[in-house]
């Protein structure tokens, strides 16, 4: 079974721009969660999608949004980028149990 | 937000046993997961404790005490490949909690 894939792996953007990250979950997994990881920090939960619906949302500003498609693939969008948005963005899929399977992440650098 | 607390770094010797602690302060906590992350890699699931007590999976064991708001990961017969960061994490139902910042495990030969 193929694992979770994320594209692109690396991105460099400038302040004010917007960015879209993509995540393809493990086949059959309907839950996709997004996390932000910054150096020395734990993973901070952004949101979770299940069957094309946002099920849970973390404490991030409205500039962070996402969606999920009928094939369970998910996208995350960040608008009006700020320097502090530089981070590793991780996507995780789950079959509904407590184990999450993470993708390799997208490293976003905002200049 | 409320976060899980764990030591930033632990050093141990190859072949030894090491314990990584995790504490939290929140009500309605439903369990504790542990993940391993090698430098440049993605977190990989190690274990989940839904109930109090010890869960053993090979060389790794995890413990949870909900009354003490405390858990730990125990790694036995340490190998160099165990050098990584270890995170304690809330279950998906506690999604508002911030994961622990990770414990960097340094193993010396």
Interface residues (C-beta under 8 A of the other chain):
Chain A: X4 X31 X33 X35 X40 X41 X42 X43 X44 X45 X48 X56 X58 X59 X90 X92 X94 X98 X99 X100 X101 X102 X103 X104 X105
Chain B: X1 X3 X4 X8 X31 X33 X35 X41 X42 X43 X44 X45 X48 X50 X87 X89 X91 X92 X95 X96 X97 X98 X99 X100 X101 X102
